[in-house]
Amino acid sequence: MMRAVVVDDELLVVEQIDRMLVNAGVKVLGCSVNPHEALGMAKALQPDVLFLDIEMPELGGLEIAKQVYADKLDMEVVFITAYNQYAIDAFRVNALDYLLKPVMEEDLMRSLERVTQRRQHRKAAAGTGGQRVVIAELFGKFALRLDDGLEPVRWVTSKCAELLAYMLLQPLEKEVSKWELIEALWPAQNPDKAGINLRSTVSRINKTFRDCRLEMTLTSVKNGYRLVMSDEAPALDAMELESFVLEAIEPDSDNLTRVEQLVQRCSQPFLPEFDSAWCEPYRKQYRQYFLHLGKKLLLYYESSEAEPFKILRLAELLAEHDPYDESLRESAMKLHYRIGGYQRAAAYYEVYAEFIRNELGASPGETLPALLQSLTD
């Protein structure tokens, strides 16, 4: 039986999650509304999963989670939050998942399934010596993570990280000329100095690979370099997103959890710390992939009659990335109507109409006013 501890400064939330966990067959070892008790409870009770509110007075959940991982406690962390933007921070501290308030039963069940899968994976890996897991994150700050580690690989210079990101985005083991790399990463430098910087950066990357015992190397070939990888080749969030889109994979009950995680992860900026011109085409490309998969997920939610708050969160997330797409605005307005009636839908329409006036000096198209009018009938 899975064992859990719940910590949230709102008593009603604690009671709700406690009740939902018990109904799901989980043994709740303890609950608290005091964040200062969280770490002590985790150490004393040793749960399989710690449900932890991110935003609590005096001591936030992110700080508690960092200490949980620093102390190498054998448990998963699932965050509870009222705000989508905390998802990015949640994944950065290696949390397994996060739940948005109000917590829905299907979201909680998804998290419990993920807890079970990860713990089974760890037991299997421990029994066989384990195969190394290497993950490269290109959405959000670039990071290379090893074996679910809390801290990503540290690079000697930012150019090391940028060069590796560039090579990871190339076709597998493609030979990239040094001139292409110089033009991408050191376009303003004279060729001789840029060549020195390139060789130095390659050397530093390979040293980091060796220090981390990674079976990867940037190998010199003719007039360029090739990224050679063993079976430990990193899993890239960008490549997974691309595969879902280009292979026309539809969200379904079997892949739903992964699609949800992928959409949330890829809603973050693409390689935001790099300001080189080479990043821009990739940003445009992966933005389109993100929107494509996100809209497929939205249609799946609507067809499966998912909880309205859950659909609305996704519709508004997509609208942040494509604010002029009135089909998204139409979906959001209908959901606002389902949740709060005509007044809520009308208020949403007025905010959007003002946005359009300020940004484009125009009015919404015919569809939205017609929809709003139909809601009064």
C-alpha positions as CSV (number, residue, x, y, z in Angstrom):
1,M,0.0,0.0,0.0
2,M,1.3,3.4,-0.9
3,R,2.0,5.8,2.0
4,A,1.7,9.6,1.9
5,V,2.1,12.7,3.9
6,V,0.2,15.9,3.1
7,V,1.4,19.4,4.0
8,D,-0.6,22.5,3.1
9,D,-1.3,25.7,5.0
10,E,-5.0,25.5,4.1
11,L,-6.9,23.1,6.3
12,L,-9.7,22.5,3.8
13,V,-7.2,21.5,1.1
14,V,-5.4,19.1,3.5
15,E,-8.7,17.5,4.5
16,Q,-9.8,17.2,0.8
17,I,-6.6,15.5,-0.3
18,D,-6.5,13.3,2.8
19,R,-10.0,12.1,1.9
20,M,-9.2,11.6,-1.8
21,L,-6.1,9.6,-0.9
22,V,-7.9,7.3,1.5
23,N,-10.6,6.7,-1.2
24,A,-7.8,5.8,-3.6
25,G,-6.5,3.2,-1.2
26,V,-3.5,5.2,0.0
27,K,-2.4,5.1,3.6
28,V,-2.1,8.7,4.9
29,L,0.7,8.7,7.5
30,G,0.2,12.3,8.5
31,C,-1.1,15.7,7.6
32,S,-0.1,19.2,8.7
33,V,-0.9,22.9,8.0
34,N,2.5,23.9,9.4
35,P,5.3,24.0,6.8
36,H,8.0,23.9,9.5
37,E,6.8,20.4,10.4
38,A,7.1,19.1,6.9
39,L,10.7,18.0,6.8
40,G,10.6,16.5,10.2
41,M,7.4,14.5,9.3
42,A,9.1,13.4,6.1
43,K,12.2,12.1,7.9
44,A,10.2,10.5,10.7
45,L,7.4,8.8,8.7
46,Q,9.3,8.0,5.5
47,P,6.3,8.2,3.1
48,D,6.4,7.1,-0.5
49,V,5.1,10.5,-1.5
50,L,5.0,13.9,0.1
51,F,2.2,16.2,-1.1
52,L,3.5,19.7,-0.5
53,D,2.0,23.1,-1.0
54,I,4.4,25.4,-2.9
55,E,3.3,28.7,-1.5
56,M,3.2,28.7,2.3
57,P,4.0,31.5,4.8
58,E,7.6,31.8,6.1
59,L,8.7,28.5,4.5
60,G,7.8,27.6,0.9
61,G,7.4,24.1,-0.5
62,L,10.3,24.6,-3.0
63,E,12.7,25.1,-0.1
64,I,11.4,22.1,1.7
65,A,11.7,19.9,-1.4
66,K,15.3,21.0,-2.0
67,Q,16.1,19.8,1.5
68,V,14.3,16.6,1.0
69,Y,16.4,15.8,-2.1
70,A,19.6,17.2,-0.5
71,D,19.1,14.8,2.4
72,K,18.5,12.0,-0.1
73,L,15.2,11.0,1.4
74,D,13.7,8.1,-0.5
75,M,10.4,9.6,-1.4
76,E,8.7,11.5,-4.3
77,V,7.4,15.1,-4.1
78,V,4.2,16.2,-5.6
79,F,3.5,19.9,-5.3
80,I,0.1,21.5,-4.7
81,T,-0.3,25.0,-6.2
82,A,-2.9,27.5,-7.2
83,Y,-0.7,29.0,-9.9
84,N,0.5,27.5,-13.2
85,Q,3.7,29.5,-13.2
86,Y,5.1,27.5,-10.3
87,A,5.2,24.4,-12.5
88,I,8.5,25.5,-14.0
89,D,10.1,25.8,-10.5
90,A,8.6,22.5,-9.5
91,F,10.3,20.6,-12.3
92,R,13.6,22.4,-11.7
93,V,13.8,20.9,-8.2
94,N,13.0,17.5,-9.6
95,A,9.5,17.2,-8.3
96,L,7.6,14.2,-9.7
97,D,4.4,16.2,-10.5
98,Y,2.3,19.1,-9.4
99,L,-1.4,19.5,-8.8
100,L,-3.4,22.7,-9.5
101,K,-6.0,23.8,-7.0
102,P,-8.8,22.9,-6.9
103,V,-7.4,19.4,-7.0
104,M,-9.3,17.1,-9.3
105,E,-9.6,13.4,-8.6
106,E,-8.3,12.4,-12.1
107,D,-5.2,14.6,-11.6
108,L,-4.5,13.0,-8.2
109,M,-4.9,9.6,-9.7
110,R,-2.4,10.5,-12.4
111,S,0.1,11.6,-9.8
112,L,-0.3,8.4,-7.8
113,E,0.2,6.4,-11.0
114,R,3.5,8.3,-11.7
115,V,4.6,7.7,-8.1
116,T,4.0,4.0,-8.5
117,Q,5.9,3.9,-11.9
118,R,8.9,5.8,-10.7
119,R,9.3,3.8,-7.5
120,Q,9.0,0.5,-9.5
121,H,11.6,1.8,-12.0
122,R,14.0,2.6,-9.2
123,K,13.6,-0.8,-7.5
124,A,14.2,-2.5,-10.9
125,A,17.2,-0.4,-11.6
126,A,18.7,-1.0,-8.1
127,G,18.2,-4.8,-8.6
128,T,20.0,-4.9,-12.0
129,G,22.7,-2.3,-11.4
130,G,20.5,0.1,-13.4
131,Q,20.9,1.8,-16.7
132,R,21.9,5.4,-16.6
133,V,19.1,7.9,-17.5
134,V,20.3,11.1,-19.3
135,I,17.8,13.9,-20.0
136,A,18.4,17.1,-21.9
137,E,16.0,19.9,-21.3
138,L,15.8,22.6,-24.0
139,F,12.5,24.2,-22.8
140,G,13.3,26.5,-19.9
141,K,16.9,27.0,-19.0
142,F,19.1,24.4,-20.9
143,A,20.0,21.5,-18.6
144,L,21.6,18.1,-18.9
145,R,20.4,15.8,-16.0
146,L,21.8,12.5,-15.0
147,D,19.9,9.7,-13.2
148,D,17.1,12.0,-12.0
149,G,19.7,14.2,-10.3
150,L,18.5,17.4,-8.6
151,E,21.3,19.5,-9.9
152,P,22.1,19.6,-13.7
153,V,25.5,19.1,-15.1
154,R,27.6,22.3,-14.6
155,W,29.4,23.8,-17.6
156,V,32.6,25.8,-17.5
157,T,31.2,28.5,-19.7
158,S,27.8,29.4,-21.2
159,K,29.2,28.7,-24.6
160,C,29.8,25.1,-23.6
161,A,26.1,24.7,-22.9
162,E,25.1,26.5,-26.0
163,L,27.4,24.5,-28.3
164,L,26.0,21.2,-26.8
165,A,22.4,22.4,-27.3
166,Y,23.2,23.3,-30.9
167,M,24.7,19.8,-31.6
168,L,21.8,18.0,-29.8
169,L,19.4,19.7,-32.2
170,Q,21.2,18.3,-35.3
171,P,20.4,15.0,-36.9
172,L,22.0,12.0,-35.1
173,E,25.8,12.0,-35.5
174,K,25.7,14.7,-38.2
175,E,29.0,16.2,-39.2
176,V,28.8,19.9,-38.6
177,S,31.5,22.1,-40.1
178,K,33.5,24.4,-37.9
179,W,32.5,27.3,-40.1
180,E,28.8,26.6,-39.4
181,L,29.5,26.5,-35.7
182,I,31.6,29.7,-35.7
183,E,28.9,31.5,-37.7
184,A,26.2,30.3,-35.2
185,L,28.1,30.9,-31.9
186,W,30.8,33.5,-32.6
187,P,29.5,35.4,-35.6
188,A,31.2,38.8,-34.6
189,Q,34.7,37.4,-34.0
190,N,37.5,37.1,-36.5
191,P,37.9,33.6,-37.8
192,D,41.2,32.9,-36.0
193,K,40.0,33.9,-32.6
194,A,36.6,32.2,-33.2
195,G,38.4,29.0,-34.2
196,I,40.4,29.1,-30.9
197,N,37.2,29.6,-28.9
198,L,35.6,26.7,-30.7
199,R,38.4,24.3,-30.0
200,S,38.6,25.4,-26.4
201,T,34.9,25.0,-25.9
202,V,34.9,21.5,-27.4
203,S,37.7,20.5,-25.1
204,R,35.9,21.8,-22.1
205,I,32.7,19.9,-23.1
206,N,34.6,16.7,-23.5
207,K,36.3,17.1,-20.1
208,T,32.9,17.6,-18.5
209,F,31.6,14.4,-20.2
210,R,34.6,12.5,-18.8
211,D,34.2,14.0,-15.4
212,C,30.5,12.9,-15.4
213,R,31.5,9.5,-16.8
214,L,29.2,10.1,-19.8
215,E,29.8,8.1,-22.9
216,M,29.4,11.1,-25.2
217,T,32.1,13.0,-27.0
218,L,32.4,15.8,-29.5
219,T,34.7,14.2,-32.1
220,S,36.8,16.1,-34.6
221,V,36.0,15.0,-38.2
222,K,37.7,16.6,-41.3
223,N,36.7,20.3,-41.0
224,G,34.1,20.0,-38.2
225,Y,32.7,18.0,-35.4
226,R,30.3,15.2,-34.7
227,L,28.5,14.4,-31.4
228,V,29.0,10.7,-30.8
229,M,26.7,9.1,-28.2
230,S,26.4,5.6,-26.8
231,D,23.3,3.9,-25.5
232,E,23.2,6.7,-22.9
233,A,22.1,9.2,-25.6
234,P,20.0,11.9,-23.8
235,A,16.2,12.0,-24.1
236,L,15.3,15.5,-25.4
237,D,12.1,17.2,-24.6
238,A,12.2,19.0,-28.0
239,M,12.6,15.7,-29.9
240,E,9.8,14.0,-28.0
241,L,7.5,17.0,-28.8
242,E,8.5,16.8,-32.5
243,S,7.8,13.1,-32.6
244,F,4.3,13.5,-31.2
245,V,3.6,16.1,-33.8
246,L,5.3,14.7,-36.9
247,E,4.1,11.1,-36.3
248,A,0.5,12.5,-35.8
249,I,0.1,10.7,-32.4
250,E,-3.3,11.5,-30.9
251,P,-3.8,11.9,-27.1
252,D,-5.6,8.9,-25.7
253,S,-6.0,7.2,-22.3
254,D,-2.7,5.4,-22.7
255,N,-0.5,8.4,-23.4
256,L,-2.5,11.1,-21.7
257,T,-0.2,11.6,-18.7
258,R,2.8,12.0,-20.9
259,V,1.1,14.4,-23.3
260,E,0.0,16.5,-20.4
261,Q,3.5,16.6,-19.0
262,L,5.0,17.4,-22.4
263,V,2.6,20.2,-23.1
264,Q,3.2,21.8,-19.7
265,R,7.0,21.4,-20.0
266,C,7.1,22.8,-23.5
267,S,5.0,25.8,-22.6
268,Q,8.3,27.2,-21.2
269,P,10.5,29.4,-23.4
270,F,12.9,27.6,-25.7
271,L,16.5,28.0,-24.7
272,P,15.8,31.4,-23.2
273,E,19.3,32.1,-21.9
274,F,20.9,32.1,-25.4
275,D,20.5,35.2,-27.5
276,S,22.2,33.9,-30.7
277,A,20.3,34.3,-34.0
278,W,20.5,30.5,-34.6
279,C,17.9,29.9,-31.9
280,E,15.1,31.9,-33.5
281,P,14.1,29.4,-36.2
282,Y,14.0,26.7,-33.6
283,R,11.9,28.8,-31.3
284,K,9.3,29.4,-34.1
285,Q,9.3,25.8,-35.1
286,Y,8.8,24.4,-31.6
287,R,6.3,27.0,-30.7
288,Q,4.2,25.7,-33.6
289,Y,4.7,22.1,-32.4
290,F,3.7,23.0,-28.9
291,L,0.5,24.8,-30.1
292,H,-0.3,21.8,-32.4
293,L,-0.1,19.2,-29.6
294,G,-1.7,21.5,-27.0
295,K,-4.7,22.1,-29.3
296,K,-5.0,18.3,-29.8
297,L,-5.0,17.8,-26.1
298,L,-7.7,20.5,-25.7
299,L,-9.9,18.7,-28.3
300,Y,-9.3,15.4,-26.4
301,Y,-10.4,17.1,-23.1
302,E,-13.5,18.5,-24.7
303,S,-14.5,15.2,-26.4
304,S,-13.9,13.3,-23.1
305,E,-15.9,15.8,-21.1
306,A,-13.0,16.6,-18.7
307,E,-13.5,18.8,-15.7
308,P,-14.2,22.4,-16.9
309,F,-11.5,24.0,-14.7
310,K,-8.9,21.6,-16.2
311,I,-9.9,22.4,-19.8
312,L,-10.0,26.1,-19.0
313,R,-6.4,26.1,-17.6
314,L,-5.2,24.5,-20.8
315,A,-7.1,26.9,-23.1
316,E,-5.7,29.9,-21.3
317,L,-2.2,28.5,-21.3
318,L,-2.4,28.1,-25.1
319,A,-3.9,31.5,-25.5
320,E,-0.9,33.0,-23.7
321,H,1.2,31.6,-26.6
322,D,-1.3,32.4,-29.4
323,P,-3.3,35.4,-28.1
324,Y,-5.0,36.2,-31.4
325,D,-6.4,32.7,-32.0
326,E,-10.1,33.2,-31.6
327,S,-10.9,29.5,-31.6
328,L,-9.0,29.3,-28.3
329,R,-10.9,32.4,-27.0
330,E,-14.1,30.8,-28.1
331,S,-13.3,27.6,-26.1
332,A,-12.3,29.7,-23.1
333,M,-15.5,31.8,-23.2
334,K,-17.7,28.7,-23.3
335,L,-15.8,27.3,-20.3
336,H,-16.2,30.5,-18.4
337,Y,-19.9,30.3,-19.1
338,R,-20.1,26.7,-17.8
339,I,-18.2,27.7,-14.6
340,G,-19.7,31.1,-13.8
341,G,-22.6,31.8,-16.1
342,Y,-23.1,34.8,-18.5
343,Q,-21.5,37.5,-16.3
344,R,-18.2,35.6,-16.2
345,A,-18.3,34.9,-19.9
346,A,-19.1,38.6,-20.6
347,A,-16.3,39.8,-18.4
348,Y,-13.8,37.5,-20.2
349,Y,-15.0,38.9,-23.6
350,E,-14.5,42.5,-22.4
351,V,-11.0,41.8,-21.3
352,Y,-10.2,40.2,-24.7
353,A,-11.9,43.0,-26.6
354,E,-9.8,45.6,-24.8
355,F,-6.7,43.6,-25.5
356,I,-7.4,43.5,-29.2
357,R,-8.2,47.3,-29.2
358,N,-4.9,48.1,-27.4
359,E,-2.7,45.7,-29.4
360,L,-4.2,45.9,-32.9
361,G,-6.6,48.9,-32.9
362,A,-9.3,46.5,-34.0
363,S,-12.4,44.6,-32.6
364,P,-12.9,40.8,-32.2
365,G,-14.2,38.9,-35.2
366,E,-17.8,38.0,-35.7
367,T,-17.7,34.7,-33.9
368,L,-17.1,35.9,-30.3
369,P,-19.8,38.6,-30.2
370,A,-22.2,36.1,-31.8
371,L,-21.3,33.5,-29.2
372,L,-21.7,36.0,-26.3
373,Q,-25.1,36.9,-27.7
374,S,-26.2,33.3,-28.0
375,L,-25.4,32.8,-24.3
376,T,-28.1,35.2,-23.4
377,D,-30.8,33.3,-25.2
